[in-house]
Amino acid sequence: MGGRESLFGGEKWGYIDKSSSWVIKPMFDMAFSFRDGRAKVKINGQERIIDKTGMFLN
């Protein structure tokens, strides 16, 4: 998991750290757990892969 948990923030999903602070603000239609520093997300109908900073890898 790498210290990031997905959390529904009203209308979108984002990621929080262990202190419950947003580290990747809610912007995703769906957000999956991190594994090996990467997570699958859905945004605008597309599945994408992000790193721990929220940068898209594909």
C-alpha positions as CSV (number, residue, x, y, z in Angstrom):
1,M,0.0,0.0,0.0
2,G,2.9,2.4,0.6
3,G,1.1,4.6,3.1
4,R,-1.7,5.6,0.7
5,E,-5.4,4.6,1.1
6,S,-8.1,5.4,-1.4
7,L,-11.0,7.3,0.0
8,F,-14.2,8.7,-1.4
9,G,-14.2,12.5,-1.1
10,G,-17.7,13.5,-1.9
11,E,-18.0,12.9,-5.7
12,K,-14.6,11.6,-6.6
13,W,-11.9,9.3,-5.2
14,G,-8.5,10.3,-4.0
15,Y,-5.7,9.1,-1.6
16,I,-4.9,9.9,2.0
17,D,-1.8,9.2,4.0
18,K,-1.6,7.6,7.5
19,S,-2.5,11.0,9.1
20,S,-5.7,11.2,7.0
21,S,-4.3,14.1,4.9
22,W,-5.0,14.2,1.2
23,V,-1.9,13.3,-0.7
24,I,-3.7,12.9,-4.0
25,K,-6.8,15.0,-4.1
26,P,-10.1,13.4,-5.1
27,M,-10.3,13.5,-8.9
28,F,-10.9,9.8,-9.9
29,D,-14.1,8.0,-10.7
30,M,-12.6,5.0,-9.0
31,A,-9.4,4.4,-7.2
32,F,-7.8,1.0,-6.4
33,S,-5.1,0.1,-3.8
34,F,-1.4,0.8,-4.4
35,R,0.8,-2.1,-5.2
36,D,4.6,-1.8,-5.8
37,G,4.2,2.0,-5.9
38,R,1.4,2.0,-8.5
39,A,-2.3,2.1,-8.5
40,K,-5.0,1.6,-11.1
41,V,-7.6,4.5,-11.3
42,K,-10.5,5.3,-13.5
43,I,-10.9,8.8,-14.8
44,N,-13.2,10.1,-17.6
45,G,-14.1,6.5,-18.4
46,Q,-10.5,5.4,-18.9
47,E,-8.4,3.1,-16.8
48,R,-5.0,4.6,-16.0
49,I,-2.0,3.8,-13.8
50,I,-0.6,6.4,-11.3
51,D,2.4,6.6,-9.1
52,K,2.5,7.7,-5.5
53,T,2.5,11.3,-6.5
54,G,-0.6,11.0,-8.7
55,M,1.4,11.2,-12.0
56,F,0.0,9.1,-14.8
57,L,2.3,6.4,-16.0
58,N,0.2,5.4,-19.1
